[in-house]
Amino acid sequence: MSFGDEAMPEEESAYSEAEAAEEAADAAESAAATARSGSNGNGVESAPASAPAEEADPRELLARERDEYLLALQRTQADFENYRKRIARLQEEQSARAAAYLVEKLLPVLDALDLAEAHLNDSLDVNESGKALRASRAMLMDILSKEGLERVDQAEVPFDPSVHDAVAHSEGDGGDGGQTMVEEVLRSGYRWKGQGLRAAMVRVRG
């Protein structure tokens, strides 16, 4: 047997050992990869997915909705009550302004009746027409007075610029402490529900 024939078995044995070592290394690397895939990267296995959250109690949901509806209803009721009061107040103010406007339009009629009354007072003979005129004037003044009309026609009272309009002045002493006095009312003034409607035209002294 030649030298070359004797060396072949040793080369085949060395090659077989190298293949076995390489296969063992591949198997070890595959096992390590498998182990890593079952962990979270830190060597700890991943926890299973958490269970779904428990559903809320239907009774609690109904109670919450009930409270919300009740609160909304209370707010709506309060808003409506405020609206009703505001509308009522506006209607009262509008009615008062309309009444004051109407009474102010009637003042010339009252002035004419006052002149007729003064003429009748100067007359010695008052016929039936004169009596009827007096009765009509008295009825109209009575109705308006009950509704809130006040007549300003007093003489010998202190002058008040809020209800008096001085259009003439007479020489003479005034009131106590030199106070200006109303000597004569030339045209009656009026107040409506406590508010000045028309100032009285007066002659003053002092």
C-alpha positions as CSV (number, residue, x, y, z in Angstrom):
1,M,0.0,0.0,0.0
2,S,1.3,3.4,-0.9
3,F,1.8,6.4,1.3
4,G,-1.1,8.3,-0.2
5,D,-3.5,5.4,0.5
6,E,-2.6,5.3,4.1
7,A,-3.3,9.1,4.7
8,M,-6.9,9.2,3.4
9,P,-8.7,7.7,6.4
10,E,-7.3,10.4,8.7
11,E,-8.6,13.2,6.5
12,E,-12.1,11.7,6.3
13,S,-12.2,11.4,10.1
14,A,-11.2,15.1,10.6
15,Y,-13.9,16.3,8.2
16,S,-16.6,14.3,10.0
17,E,-15.7,15.8,13.3
18,A,-15.8,19.4,11.8
19,E,-19.3,18.8,10.4
20,A,-20.6,17.4,13.7
21,A,-19.3,20.5,15.5
22,E,-20.9,22.9,13.0
23,E,-24.3,21.1,13.3
24,A,-24.1,21.2,17.1
25,A,-23.4,25.0,17.0
26,D,-26.4,25.6,14.6
27,A,-28.7,23.6,16.9
28,A,-27.5,25.6,20.0
29,E,-28.1,28.9,18.2
30,S,-31.6,27.8,17.1
31,A,-32.5,26.8,20.6
32,A,-31.3,30.2,21.9
33,A,-33.5,32.0,19.4
34,T,-36.5,30.0,20.3
35,A,-35.9,30.8,24.0
36,R,-35.6,34.6,23.2
37,S,-38.9,34.6,21.2
38,G,-40.7,33.5,24.3
39,S,-39.4,36.3,26.5
40,N,-39.8,40.1,26.6
41,G,-36.3,40.8,25.7
42,N,-35.1,40.9,29.3
43,G,-35.2,37.3,29.8
44,V,-38.6,37.4,31.4
45,E,-41.5,35.7,29.7
46,S,-44.3,38.0,28.4
47,A,-47.4,38.1,30.6
48,P,-50.7,37.0,29.1
49,A,-53.2,39.6,27.8
50,S,-55.2,41.2,30.6
51,A,-58.9,40.3,30.9
52,P,-61.4,42.8,29.5
53,A,-62.6,45.4,32.0
54,E,-65.7,44.6,33.9
55,E,-68.9,46.3,32.6
56,A,-70.5,49.1,34.7
57,D,-73.5,48.4,36.7
58,P,-76.7,49.3,34.6
59,R,-78.3,50.7,37.8
60,E,-75.5,53.1,38.3
61,L,-75.7,54.3,34.7
62,L,-79.5,54.8,35.0
63,A,-79.0,56.8,38.3
64,R,-76.4,59.0,36.6
65,E,-78.6,59.7,33.6
66,R,-81.5,60.4,36.0
67,D,-79.5,63.0,37.9
68,E,-78.3,64.6,34.7
69,Y,-81.9,64.9,33.4
70,L,-83.1,66.2,36.7
71,L,-80.4,68.9,36.8
72,A,-81.2,70.0,33.3
73,L,-84.9,70.1,34.1
74,Q,-84.3,72.3,37.2
75,R,-82.2,74.7,35.1
76,T,-84.8,74.9,32.5
77,Q,-87.5,75.5,35.1
78,A,-85.5,78.3,36.7
79,D,-84.8,79.9,33.3
80,F,-88.5,79.8,32.5
81,E,-89.5,81.3,35.8
82,N,-87.1,84.2,35.3
83,Y,-88.4,84.7,31.8
84,R,-92.0,84.7,33.1
85,K,-91.2,87.3,35.7
86,R,-89.3,89.5,33.2
87,I,-92.2,89.4,30.7
88,A,-94.7,90.2,33.5
89,R,-92.7,93.2,34.6
90,L,-92.3,94.4,31.0
91,Q,-96.1,94.1,30.5
92,E,-96.8,96.0,33.6
93,E,-94.4,98.8,32.6
94,Q,-95.8,98.9,29.1
95,S,-99.4,99.1,30.5
96,A,-98.4,101.9,32.9
97,R,-96.8,103.9,30.1
98,A,-99.8,103.4,27.9
99,A,-102.2,104.5,30.7
100,A,-100.1,107.6,31.5
101,Y,-100.0,108.5,27.8
102,L,-103.8,108.2,27.6
103,V,-104.3,110.3,30.7
104,E,-101.9,113.0,29.4
105,K,-104.0,113.2,26.2
106,L,-107.1,113.8,28.4
107,L,-105.6,116.7,30.2
108,P,-106.8,119.3,27.6
109,V,-110.3,117.9,28.1
110,L,-110.0,118.4,31.8
111,D,-108.8,121.9,31.3
112,A,-111.8,122.7,29.2
113,L,-114.1,121.2,31.8
114,D,-112.3,123.4,34.4
115,L,-113.0,126.5,32.4
116,A,-116.7,125.5,32.0
117,E,-116.9,124.9,35.7
118,A,-115.4,128.3,36.5
119,H,-117.9,129.9,34.1
120,L,-120.8,128.1,35.8
121,N,-119.6,129.3,39.2
122,D,-119.7,132.9,38.0
123,S,-123.2,132.4,36.6
124,L,-126.1,133.1,38.9
125,D,-128.5,130.8,37.0
126,V,-127.3,127.3,36.3
127,N,-129.6,125.4,33.9
128,E,-129.9,121.7,33.3
129,S,-127.1,121.6,30.8
130,G,-124.8,123.2,33.4
131,K,-125.7,120.7,36.0
132,A,-125.1,117.8,33.6
133,L,-121.7,119.3,32.7
134,R,-120.7,119.5,36.4
135,A,-121.9,115.9,36.9
136,S,-119.9,114.7,33.9
137,R,-116.7,116.5,35.1
138,A,-117.1,115.1,38.6
139,M,-117.6,111.6,37.3
140,L,-114.5,111.8,35.0
141,M,-112.3,113.2,37.8
142,D,-113.6,110.5,40.2
143,I,-112.7,107.7,37.8
144,L,-109.2,109.0,37.0
145,S,-108.5,109.7,40.7
146,K,-109.3,106.1,41.6
147,E,-106.8,105.0,38.9
148,G,-104.0,107.2,40.2
149,L,-104.5,110.7,38.9
150,E,-103.7,113.5,41.5
151,R,-104.6,117.1,40.9
152,V,-102.1,119.8,41.8
153,D,-104.2,123.0,42.3
154,Q,-103.5,124.2,45.9
155,A,-102.7,127.8,46.5
156,E,-100.8,129.3,49.5
157,V,-98.4,126.3,49.6
158,P,-94.6,126.4,49.3
159,F,-93.4,126.5,45.7
160,D,-92.1,123.1,44.5
161,P,-90.3,123.2,41.2
162,S,-91.1,119.5,40.7
163,V,-94.8,120.2,40.4
164,H,-95.0,123.9,39.9
165,D,-94.1,126.1,36.9
166,A,-93.9,129.8,37.9
167,V,-95.1,131.9,35.0
168,A,-95.8,135.1,37.0
169,H,-94.5,136.8,40.1
170,S,-96.2,139.1,42.6
171,E,-94.7,141.5,45.1
172,G,-95.2,140.6,48.7
173,D,-93.9,138.6,51.6
174,G,-93.2,135.0,51.2
175,G,-93.5,132.2,53.7
176,D,-91.5,131.5,56.8
177,G,-87.9,132.3,56.3
178,G,-88.5,134.1,53.0
179,Q,-89.8,130.9,51.4
180,T,-91.4,131.4,47.9
181,M,-95.2,130.7,48.0
182,V,-97.8,129.8,45.4
183,E,-100.2,132.8,45.3
184,E,-102.5,131.6,42.6
185,V,-102.9,128.5,40.3
186,L,-103.4,129.6,36.7
187,R,-103.7,126.0,35.4
188,S,-103.9,122.8,37.3
189,G,-101.1,120.3,37.3
190,Y,-101.3,116.6,37.6
191,R,-99.4,113.6,39.0
192,W,-100.0,110.0,37.8
193,K,-99.3,107.3,40.3
194,G,-97.0,109.6,42.2
195,Q,-95.0,110.7,39.1
196,G,-95.2,114.2,37.7
197,L,-97.4,114.3,34.6
198,R,-97.7,118.0,34.1
199,A,-96.6,120.9,36.2
200,A,-99.1,123.4,37.5
201,M,-98.8,127.0,36.1
202,V,-98.7,129.3,39.1
203,R,-98.1,132.9,40.2
204,V,-95.7,133.1,43.0
205,R,-94.7,135.7,45.6
206,G,-91.7,136.1,47.9
